[in-house]
Amino acid sequence: MSDIKVVRRREFTAERAWDALDIAHLENASVRLHWTDRPYVWHVNDGCEVFVVLDGEVEMFYREQGREHRVLLRGGDLFYAGAGCEHVAHPLGEARILVVEKAGSP
């Protein structure tokens, strides 16, 4: 018997910002679908993170060499943060985001 999961992103909502639906665990990585309508907090992951905006728009702020940068991400856009990259996501309204990161990351 196979292990199949179908997720319709637009049907996924959560009670609190940044709640997530666990999609899969791939060796040492987790794949999660997040729903949010509020900013996250500045943080640094101890591993790489791939952040894919599925619905909505997200302003991603990040710091490199002491300078703050930002980029606007729309549906289908991807942001990669290497280990040690300080960053924070600010959705503009509701957003659904697929995140692939080291298992156990906050």
C-alpha positions in Angstrom: 0.0 0.0 0.0 1.4 3.4 -0.9 1.5 6.5 1.2 -0.4 9.3 -0.7 -1.3 12.8 0.4 -3.2 15.4 -1.6 -3.2 18.9 -0.2 -5.3 21.7 -1.7 -3.4 24.8 -0.7 -6.3 27.2 -0.9 -8.3 25.1 1.5 -5.6 25.2 4.2 -6.1 27.8 6.9 -5.0 27.8 10.5 -6.2 29.3 13.8 -2.9 31.2 14.4 -0.4 32.8 12.2 2.5 30.5 11.1 0.6 27.3 12.1 1.7 24.6 9.7 0.5 21.3 8.1 3.3 18.8 8.1 3.5 17.4 4.6 6.6 15.1 4.7 9.8 14.3 6.4 12.7 13.6 4.0 15.7 12.2 5.8 16.8 15.3 7.8 14.4 17.8 6.3 10.8 18.7 6.9 8.3 20.0 4.3 5.5 22.1 5.8 2.7 24.2 4.5 2.3 27.4 6.5 -0.7 29.8 6.7 -0.1 33.3 8.0 -1.4 36.8 8.0 1.2 38.3 10.3 5.0 38.7 10.3 7.3 36.1 11.7 10.3 37.2 13.9 13.9 37.8 12.9 15.7 34.4 13.1 18.7 32.4 11.9 18.2 28.7 11.0 20.9 26.2 11.8 20.5 24.7 8.3 19.3 25.8 4.8 15.7 26.9 4.2 13.7 27.0 1.0 10.7 29.2 1.2 8.1 29.0 -1.7 5.1 31.5 -1.7 2.1 29.5 -3.0 -0.6 32.2 -2.4 -0.3 35.9 -1.5 2.7 38.2 -1.3 5.5 38.2 1.3 8.1 40.8 1.9 11.3 38.9 2.9 13.8 40.9 4.9 17.4 39.6 5.3 20.7 40.8 6.5 24.0 40.4 4.7 27.3 41.8 6.0 25.5 44.1 8.4 23.1 45.5 5.8 19.4 44.9 5.7 17.8 44.0 2.3 14.3 43.1 1.3 12.6 41.4 -1.7 8.9 41.1 -2.6 7.9 37.5 -3.2 4.7 36.7 -5.1 2.9 33.4 -5.8 5.4 30.9 -7.3 8.5 32.8 -6.1 11.2 31.1 -4.1 13.6 32.4 -1.4 16.6 30.3 -0.4 18.3 31.1 3.0 21.6 29.4 3.7 22.5 28.3 7.2 23.3 31.3 9.3 21.3 33.8 7.1 19.3 36.2 9.4 15.8 36.8 7.9 12.2 37.5 8.6 9.0 37.1 6.5 6.2 39.8 6.4 3.1 38.7 4.6 1.0 41.4 2.9 -2.4 40.0 3.9 -3.0 36.2 3.9 -0.3 34.0 2.5 0.4 30.3 2.2 4.0 29.3 2.1 5.7 25.9 1.6 8.9 25.6 3.7 11.6 23.0 3.3 14.1 23.1 6.1 16.2 21.0 8.5 14.0 18.9 10.6 13.4 20.4 14.0 13.9 24.0 13.0 11.6 26.5 14.7 
